[in-house]
Amino acid sequence: MITLKCSSKTNPKALCKAIVKNYDETSCVEIEAVGGGAVNQAIKAIAYASVEMKRNKDFRLDCHPTLKAVNGNIVTVLEVF
């Protein structure tokens, strides 16, 4: 599984491209997002990626939010299947 990091300044369309590319290679992508702004950008990117996958591959992505310890801190993780 590939882990992509997202911040509040992340371009959702750029993250969308990374999600689609890495999903094609691994069938599962994890996005780490710290803070409300980062989670917002990650959700936008997943929405863009889901539309692109549906349009190009007739496949819709699933997203499961969870929490994960990273360097002793709890962060929001969005797993995309």
N, C-alpha and C positions, 0 to 999 in steps of 0.2 A: 504494500500500500504506500502510495506517495503522500507526503504531508506538505501542503502548501500553506504559507503564512499570509495572513490578511491583516491590514491595519485600516484605520479610518480614512487614510489617504490612498488606499489601493483603488486603481481603476477597475470597476467591475467588468468591463468588456475585456480587458487584458487578462483578468483572472478567469473569466469565462473561457477564453482560448486555452489557458493552461489546464483548466478542468477537463475540457473536451479532449485535448491532446493526451493528457496523462490517463484519462479514463479509457481511451482506446488501447493504451498499453497495459493497464493493470486491472481494469474493471472495478476499481474502488479508489476513491480519492478522499483524503482527509484534509480539512481546512481548519487551521488554528486561528481563532479570532479573539483578541483581548479587548474588551470594552464594547459598549453599545454601538459606536460608530463602525467599528470593525465588523461586528456581527451583521449590521445593516448592509455594508458593502458585500460581505460574503453571501448573504441571502440574495441580493440583486444579481451577483455573478452566477449563482446556482440557477436562478430563474432564467437568465439569458442562456445558460448552458442547456437547461432542460428544453427550452424552445428550439435551440439549434439541433440538439440530438433528435427531437421529435420530427423536425423538418427534414433533416438529412439522413437519418437512420431509422425513422419510425420507431423510436425507443424513447421512453420517458424516464428521467432520472428520479431516484428516491433520495431523500435527505433525512438523516436521523441526528438530531442535536444531542450532545452529551457533554459531560465535563471530564477533564483529564488533568492529571498533575504533570506540569512541565517545569523543571528546575525548582521544585518545591512550591510552585504556585498553581492554583486551580485555574484553568482556562476553558473557554467554550470551544468545543470541537464540533464541526459539522461533518458527518460522514456521508459521502455521496456514493450511492450504489447504482 
